[in-house]
Amino acid sequence: MTEPDSCRPVTLPSGETILVRARGGLGPAGVAALAEVVGAARALHAAEHPPDPGAEELYGRVDAVCARLKLPRYQAAKAIGVRHSVLVRLAQGHLPCSGDQTALQVWLEIQESTEPDVDSAP
């Protein structure tokens, strides 16, 4: 009886585990070839979709406010009114949709305007 065609976890030589749709297991040569394909695909994706400098700047501001408030990113996302994945993608260099970007900008303006004034501290 043949095994069903399904997603199976495969651990690459780098230690990363990915899901592969396959029938049966992969031998060492198959895992090595898969690791090469995954690496090439990631390099191609990175070359075709470089991080957006605007996203990096925006995430830097979010990161600074979260650090100042000691606020975990998932709680920041909830306070902003966006999904946590929006902040994850922003950290990866991808700008969010205009609605989420507006929510981020409004939240940042409020948080940054309430920063303690270092010059007036006793």
Backbone as ProteinMPNN parsed JSONL, in Angstrom:
{"seq_chain_A": "MTEPDSCRPVTLPSGETILVRARGGLGPAGVAALAEVVGAARALHAAEHPPDPGAEELYGRVDAVCARLKLPRYQAAKAIGVRHSVLVRLAQGHLPCSGDQTALQVWLEIQESTEPDVDSAP", "coords_chain_A": {"N_chain_A": [[0.838, -1.178, 0.0], [0.591, 2.221, -0.855], [1.883, 5.288, 0.542], [-0.117, 8.078, 1.582], [-0.353, 11.173, -0.25], [0.904, 13.906, 1.29], [1.551, 16.746, 3.468], [4.679, 16.868, 4.954], [6.977, 17.17, 7.661], [10.278, 18.292, 7.099], [13.589, 18.322, 8.028], [16.057, 20.574, 7.376], [19.615, 20.717, 6.518], [20.497, 23.028, 7.815], [19.116, 23.039, 10.135], [16.626, 24.066, 10.168], [13.147, 23.454, 10.007], [10.88, 22.556, 7.549], [7.717, 22.333, 5.843], [6.882, 19.863, 3.514], [5.241, 18.854, 0.655], [4.778, 15.641, -0.105], [5.141, 12.224, -1.144], [5.92, 9.739, 0.894], [9.206, 9.519, 2.496], [12.166, 11.649, 2.421], [15.424, 11.015, 1.298], [18.899, 11.464, 2.316], [20.183, 12.73, 0.094], [17.999, 13.879, -1.191], [17.107, 15.681, 0.77], [19.304, 17.403, 0.898], [19.237, 18.466, -1.705], [16.762, 19.723, -1.605], [17.306, 21.67, 0.346], [19.066, 23.273, -1.066], [17.394, 24.256, -3.097], [15.502, 25.684, -1.556], [17.171, 27.648, -0.425], [18.02, 29.002, -2.761], [15.547, 29.952, -3.701], [14.821, 31.697, -1.639], [16.898, 33.579, -1.821], [16.4, 34.629, -4.378], [13.85, 35.729, -3.956], [14.482, 37.694, -2.034], [16.133, 39.331, -3.577], [14.37, 40.249, -5.535], [12.428, 41.502, -4.035], [13.279, 43.759, -2.201], [13.721, 45.109, 1.16], [11.517, 47.756, 2.1], [12.53, 51.046, 2.519], [10.907, 52.903, 3.833], [9.276, 51.255, 5.371], [11.15, 50.174, 7.09], [11.913, 52.472, 8.514], [9.479, 53.183, 9.709], [8.987, 50.909, 11.275], [11.162, 51.118, 12.974], [10.433, 53.332, 14.495], [8.108, 52.32, 15.75], [9.278, 50.233, 17.174], [10.974, 51.673, 18.917], [9.112, 53.078, 20.496], [7.748, 50.925, 21.659], [9.834, 49.781, 23.134], [10.367, 51.848, 24.927], [7.966, 51.936, 26.349], [7.988, 49.421, 27.336], [6.489, 47.441, 26.073], [5.147, 44.549, 24.754], [5.202, 43.368, 21.329], [2.841, 42.13, 20.413], [0.918, 43.173, 22.114], [1.161, 45.835, 21.49], [0.246, 45.797, 18.852], [-2.427, 45.183, 19.326], [-3.2, 47.478, 20.749], [-2.852, 49.381, 18.777], [-4.667, 48.559, 16.914], [-4.363, 46.743, 14.882], [-3.565, 43.625, 13.22], [-1.238, 41.31, 14.69], [0.438, 40.211, 12.814], [0.783, 42.256, 11.004], [2.687, 43.917, 12.183], [4.784, 42.097, 12.246], [5.279, 41.678, 9.497], [5.955, 44.299, 8.848], [8.341, 44.549, 10.263], [9.827, 42.902, 8.673], [10.234, 44.46, 6.512], [8.098, 45.245, 4.897], [5.61, 47.407, 3.863], [2.451, 48.13, 5.404], [-1.081, 47.889, 4.441], [-2.976, 50.807, 3.431], [-4.919, 51.529, 5.381], [-4.066, 50.202, 7.744], [-1.568, 51.364, 7.927], [-2.233, 54.032, 8.388], [-3.447, 53.763, 10.914], [-1.21, 52.975, 12.389], [0.412, 55.287, 12.133], [-1.172, 57.231, 13.454], [-1.265, 56.161, 16.072], [1.48, 56.214, 16.679], [1.972, 58.995, 16.589], [0.486, 59.854, 18.81], [1.752, 58.42, 20.899], [4.422, 59.267, 20.658], [4.146, 61.97, 21.148], [3.648, 62.02, 23.803], [5.992, 61.461, 25.026], [8.384, 61.648, 27.674], [9.881, 64.758, 28.434], [13.181, 65.164, 28.174], [14.87, 67.34, 28.681], [13.483, 68.895, 30.537], [13.47, 67.43, 32.791], [13.99, 66.895, 36.337]], "CA_chain_A": [[0.0, 0.0, 0.0], [1.398, 3.44, -0.934], [1.564, 6.316, 1.527], [-0.873, 9.188, 0.987], [0.355, 12.406, -0.59], [0.561, 14.872, 2.325], [2.646, 17.606, 3.931], [5.499, 16.219, 5.967], [8.089, 18.014, 8.086], [11.625, 17.885, 6.68], [14.593, 19.164, 8.671], [17.168, 20.878, 6.47], [20.917, 20.69, 7.188], [20.653, 24.222, 8.644], [18.357, 22.83, 11.353], [15.28, 24.588, 9.952], [12.159, 22.462, 9.596], [9.879, 23.072, 6.623], [6.733, 21.341, 5.414], [7.032, 19.498, 2.11], [4.189, 17.948, 0.19], [5.477, 14.531, -0.761], [4.708, 10.867, -0.862], [7.076, 9.057, 1.465], [10.251, 10.359, 3.065], [13.283, 12.066, 1.575], [16.726, 10.55, 1.736], [19.882, 12.537, 2.514], [20.406, 13.47, -1.152], [16.799, 14.666, -1.418], [17.104, 16.783, 1.742], [20.347, 18.347, 0.457], [18.738, 19.145, -2.896], [15.694, 20.601, -1.147], [17.94, 22.802, 1.027], [19.62, 24.132, -2.11], [16.269, 24.91, -3.756], [14.949, 26.653, -0.601], [18.129, 28.759, -0.356], [17.959, 29.762, -4.012], [14.254, 30.647, -3.749], [14.875, 32.83, -0.698], [17.793, 34.597, -2.38], [15.679, 35.262, -5.48], [12.793, 36.552, -3.383], [15.12, 38.852, -1.406], [16.63, 40.212, -4.635], [13.23, 40.83, -6.244], [11.579, 42.244, -3.093], [14.11, 44.286, -1.104], [12.943, 45.807, 2.184], [11.136, 49.133, 1.811], [13.117, 51.932, 3.526], [9.826, 53.494, 4.619], [8.845, 50.255, 6.35], [12.21, 50.083, 8.099], [11.833, 53.679, 9.346], [8.245, 53.081, 10.484], [9.165, 49.882, 12.308], [12.105, 51.658, 13.951], [9.649, 54.188, 15.401], [7.263, 51.427, 16.553], [10.186, 49.511, 18.065], [11.438, 52.602, 19.948], [8.002, 53.332, 21.421], [7.509, 49.68, 22.411], [10.93, 49.64, 24.093], [10.182, 52.87, 25.969], [6.808, 51.556, 27.156], [8.146, 48.001, 27.715], [5.261, 46.88, 25.535], [5.369, 43.493, 23.755], [4.661, 43.711, 20.016], [1.454, 41.685, 20.237], [0.07, 44.128, 22.827], [1.197, 47.069, 20.694], [-0.652, 45.59, 17.719], [-3.8, 45.288, 19.842], [-3.437, 48.89, 21.069], [-2.91, 50.116, 17.507], [-5.867, 48.129, 16.203], [-3.955, 45.957, 13.71], [-3.152, 42.264, 13.533], [0.185, 41.174, 15.024], [1.162, 39.909, 11.572], [1.112, 43.527, 10.35], [3.971, 44.335, 12.743], [5.794, 41.131, 11.809], [5.607, 42.002, 8.105], [6.634, 45.594, 8.883], [9.711, 44.263, 10.69], [10.485, 42.249, 7.537], [10.456, 45.457, 5.477], [6.939, 45.379, 4.013], [4.636, 48.389, 4.329], [1.077, 47.617, 5.486], [-2.085, 48.563, 3.623], [-3.132, 52.209, 3.837], [-5.691, 51.618, 6.626], [-3.186, 49.817, 8.847], [-0.5, 52.363, 8.003], [-2.828, 55.199, 9.038], [-3.596, 53.426, 12.336], [0.143, 53.023, 12.957], [0.855, 56.682, 12.202], [-1.943, 57.911, 14.504], [-0.784, 55.645, 17.356], [2.835, 56.734, 16.896], [1.891, 60.423, 16.908], [0.013, 59.971, 20.194], [2.778, 57.914, 21.812], [5.626, 60.103, 20.59], [3.853, 63.291, 21.724], [3.593, 61.884, 25.261], [7.32, 61.097, 25.543], [8.864, 62.587, 28.671], [10.844, 65.74, 27.95], [14.44, 64.927, 28.872], [15.445, 68.618, 29.087], [12.777, 69.475, 31.666], [13.532, 66.52, 33.938], [14.763, 67.475, 37.444]], "C_chain_A": [[0.886, 1.244, 0.0], [0.931, 4.441, 0.117], [0.778, 7.447, 0.852], [0.027, 10.397, 0.74], [-0.052, 13.452, 0.433], [1.78, 15.717, 2.681], [3.368, 16.905, 5.069], [6.62, 17.169, 6.378], [9.422, 17.43, 7.626], [12.595, 18.859, 7.337], [15.77, 19.313, 7.722], [18.493, 20.814, 7.231], [21.165, 21.904, 8.09], [19.944, 24.084, 9.99], [16.921, 23.326, 11.241], [14.366, 23.456, 9.485], [11.126, 23.142, 8.702], [8.904, 21.955, 6.287], [6.87, 21.124, 3.911], [5.904, 18.548, 1.75], [4.859, 16.852, -0.618], [4.813, 13.21, -0.385], [5.937, 10.125, -0.364], [8.103, 10.044, 1.982], [11.293, 10.74, 2.038], [14.57, 11.514, 2.154], [17.677, 11.728, 1.896], [20.136, 13.372, 1.256], [19.202, 14.372, -1.46], [16.72, 15.868, -0.489], [18.134, 17.833, 1.335], [19.878, 19.135, -0.76], [17.628, 20.13, -2.517], [16.268, 21.841, -0.461], [18.511, 23.782, 0.011], [18.51, 24.913, -2.814], [15.674, 25.997, -2.845], [15.868, 27.871, -0.506], [18.083, 29.629, -1.597], [16.657, 30.553, -4.113], [14.247, 31.85, -2.813], [15.769, 33.944, -1.224], [17.111, 35.351, -3.522], [14.593, 36.188, -4.951], [13.38, 37.825, -2.759], [15.62, 39.845, -2.455], [15.477, 40.928, -5.352], [12.362, 41.711, -5.351], [12.421, 42.77, -1.928], [13.235, 45.005, -0.079], [12.69, 47.26, 1.788], [11.739, 50.029, 2.896], [12.064, 52.613, 4.398], [9.319, 52.544, 5.692], [9.875, 50.135, 7.462], [12.159, 51.28, 9.043], [10.61, 53.607, 10.264], [8.393, 52.048, 11.593], [10.151, 50.354, 13.374], [11.389, 52.535, 14.967], [8.77, 53.337, 16.318], [8.124, 50.721, 17.6], [10.648, 50.41, 19.211], [10.337, 52.879, 20.973], [7.734, 52.095, 22.27], [8.591, 49.473, 23.47], [10.743, 50.62, 25.25], [9.043, 52.49, 26.913], [6.908, 50.139, 27.721], [6.9, 47.212, 27.309], [5.587, 45.787, 24.513], [4.666, 43.845, 22.445], [3.21, 43.286, 19.847], [0.491, 42.616, 20.967], [0.043, 45.467, 22.102], [0.232, 46.941, 19.519], [-2.111, 45.741, 18.163], [-4.146, 46.744, 20.145], [-3.593, 49.732, 19.8], [-4.2, 49.797, 16.759], [-5.537, 47.395, 14.909], [-3.622, 44.539, 14.166], [-1.652, 42.237, 13.843], [1.01, 40.917, 13.77], [1.538, 41.175, 10.807], [2.473, 44.02, 10.859], [5.098, 43.389, 12.342], [6.237, 41.445, 10.383], [6.338, 43.342, 8.017], [8.094, 45.404, 9.281], [10.516, 43.601, 9.571], [10.677, 43.201, 6.364], [9.316, 45.653, 4.506], [5.946, 46.365, 4.617], [3.242, 47.768, 4.388], [0.154, 48.357, 4.53], [-2.324, 49.963, 4.192], [-3.908, 52.354, 5.146], [-4.842, 51.286, 7.843], [-2.061, 50.835, 9.025], [-1.018, 53.632, 8.689], [-2.976, 54.954, 10.538], [-2.245, 53.477, 13.043], [0.608, 54.458, 13.155], [0.139, 57.433, 13.323], [-1.445, 57.47, 15.877], [0.605, 56.185, 17.673], [2.811, 58.216, 17.261], [1.45, 60.633, 18.355], [1.122, 59.561, 21.16], [4.014, 58.806, 21.834], [5.382, 61.489, 21.18], [3.787, 63.227, 23.248], [4.927, 61.455, 25.845], [7.749, 62.114, 26.601], [9.938, 63.491, 28.085], [12.116, 65.626, 28.787], [15.016, 66.244, 29.409], [14.77, 69.192, 30.332], [12.782, 68.562, 32.889], [14.381, 67.131, 35.039], [16.133, 66.88, 37.581]], "O_chain_A": [[1.838, 1.318, 0.777], [-0.23, 4.452, 0.527], [0.995, 7.735, -0.325], [1.026, 10.606, 1.429], [-1.214, 13.86, 0.466], [2.896, 15.434, 2.247], [2.751, 16.416, 6.016], [7.157, 17.893, 5.539], [9.662, 16.229, 7.747], [12.443, 20.074, 7.216], [16.396, 18.334, 7.316], [18.497, 20.852, 8.461], [21.957, 21.821, 9.028], [20.141, 24.907, 10.884], [16.093, 23.045, 12.107], [14.757, 22.614, 8.676], [10.569, 24.18, 9.06], [9.225, 20.775, 6.428], [6.961, 22.077, 3.138], [5.647, 17.568, 2.449], [5.432, 17.103, -1.677], [4.034, 13.121, 0.564], [6.887, 9.91, -1.118], [7.901, 11.257, 1.917], [11.305, 10.219, 0.923], [14.777, 11.544, 3.367], [17.297, 12.87, 1.639], [20.288, 14.591, 1.345], [19.371, 15.496, -1.934], [16.313, 16.952, -0.907], [17.86, 19.03, 1.42], [20.098, 20.343, -0.838], [17.567, 21.239, -3.048], [15.766, 22.946, -0.667], [18.443, 24.995, 0.213], [18.671, 26.1, -3.096], [15.377, 27.099, -3.306], [15.39, 29.006, -0.507], [18.105, 30.856, -1.501], [16.662, 31.7, -4.562], [13.721, 32.907, -3.164], [15.438, 35.122, -1.09], [17.231, 36.572, -3.62], [14.434, 37.306, -5.442], [12.831, 38.912, -2.938], [15.542, 41.056, -2.252], [15.61, 42.092, -5.729], [11.638, 42.573, -5.848], [12.296, 42.289, -0.802], [12.138, 45.458, -0.405], [13.559, 47.911, 1.206], [11.49, 49.802, 4.08], [12.309, 52.871, 5.577], [8.973, 52.971, 6.794], [9.521, 50.008, 8.634], [12.342, 51.12, 10.25], [10.696, 53.928, 11.449], [7.972, 52.285, 12.725], [9.994, 50.027, 14.55], [11.696, 52.492, 16.158], [8.689, 53.595, 17.519], [7.743, 50.624, 18.766], [10.711, 49.963, 20.356], [10.598, 52.91, 22.176], [7.515, 52.208, 23.476], [8.294, 49.036, 24.582], [10.937, 50.263, 26.412], [9.137, 52.693, 28.123], [6.044, 49.7, 28.48], [6.345, 46.436, 28.086], [6.236, 46.068, 23.505], [3.651, 44.542, 22.452], [2.427, 43.993, 19.211], [-0.628, 42.833, 20.504], [-0.977, 46.155, 22.099], [-0.515, 47.874, 19.224], [-2.923, 46.348, 17.465], [-5.248, 47.199, 19.841], [-4.377, 50.68, 19.768], [-4.756, 50.647, 16.062], [-6.319, 47.413, 13.958], [-3.424, 44.29, 15.355], [-0.891, 43.048, 13.316], [2.155, 41.359, 13.676], [2.504, 41.172, 10.045], [3.307, 44.479, 10.078], [6.23, 43.82, 12.125], [7.433, 41.475, 10.095], [7.244, 43.5, 7.198], [8.984, 46.028, 8.703], [11.74, 43.723, 9.525], [11.221, 42.807, 5.332], [9.521, 46.168, 3.407], [5.493, 46.184, 5.747], [2.884, 46.969, 3.522], [0.554, 49.33, 3.89], [-1.913, 50.257, 5.314], [-3.581, 53.227, 5.95], [-4.885, 51.991, 8.851], [-1.654, 51.127, 10.149], [-0.303, 54.237, 9.487], [-2.668, 55.831, 11.344], [-2.148, 53.968, 14.168], [1.134, 54.809, 14.212], [0.77, 58.189, 14.062], [-1.225, 58.307, 16.753], [0.877, 56.571, 18.81], [3.55, 58.646, 18.147], [1.986, 61.499, 19.047], [1.4, 60.27, 22.126], [4.583, 59.069, 22.893], [6.32, 62.12, 21.667], [3.862, 64.259, 23.915], [5.003, 61.119, 27.026], [7.506, 63.311, 26.443], [10.799, 63.04, 27.329], [12.117, 65.957, 29.972], [15.596, 66.255, 30.495], [15.412, 69.903, 31.105], [12.169, 68.883, 33.908], [15.372, 67.804, 34.756], [16.89, 67.272, 38.468]]}, "name": "protein", "num_of_chains": 1, "seq": "MTEPDSCRPVTLPSGETILVRARGGLGPAGVAALAEVVGAARALHAAEHPPDPGAEELYGRVDAVCARLKLPRYQAAKAIGVRHSVLVRLAQGHLPCSGDQTALQVWLEIQESTEPDVDSAP"}
